[in-house]
Amino acid sequence: MSQSPTPEETALAYVHASAALLDLPMEPAQAARVAVYLARTADMARLLDDVPMDVADEPAALFCPAPFPETLP
């Protein structure tokens, strides 16, 4: 029976596949660091997904960009 990959292994495989698709050179140590942060972000998203919330519980903020300066300082 084969074991399913850990979240860290899945994140690392995703990083390698994404880097290859984008033709982005990445050393193994770099890929491992990116995978750690990717797995951590996925864990945080899972925590938020587990919170029972209704649409009215957290209204979305509107994005209002600052005006672009006419001249550079």
N, C-alpha and C positions, 0 to 999 in steps of 0.2 A: 504494500500500500504506500503510495507516495504522499508526502506531507505537503500541505499548501505552503507557499512562501510566506515569510513574515512580512509585516508592513515595511520594514526597513529594506528587505530584499526586493519587494515590489517597487518601492520608491527608487532604489538604485537601478533597477532594470528600466524604469521609466526615464530616468535621467540619461542613461546610456542611449536608449532608443531615440529620445528627443534630440540629443546632441548629434547623433548620426544623421537624423532626418534633416537637421539644420546645417549639417556640415560644419559643426562647431567643434574645434579641437578641444579635448578636455582630458587632462591627466587623471589617472585613477583616484588620486587623493582629492582632486577638485570635485570629481563626480561624487565621491563619498560624502564630502561636506555639503554639497547641494542636496543630496538625498536625505541627509539628516534634517535639514531645514524643511524640505518638502514633506517628509513624514510627520514632522512636528506640526506643520500647518494643517495637514490632513487630520491629525488628532484633534486640533482645536476646532476645526470645522465639524467633526463628528460630535464633539461636545455640544456645540451650538444646535446641531440637528436634533439632538436628544431632548432639548428643552421644549416642552409643549407651549407653543405660543400661537396666538391668533394674529390676524393681520393688524388689528387695532392695537396690539401690545407694543409695537415699536414702529411708529410711522417712519417711512423713508425720508431721509434728508434730501433736500434739493441741492444739486451741485451748482454753485455760482462762481465761475472763475473770476479772478481779479482782472480788471481791465489791463490790456497789454500797453505798456508805456510807449508813447510816441517816439521818444528818444532814449537812448541808453545813457545811464548816469556817467 
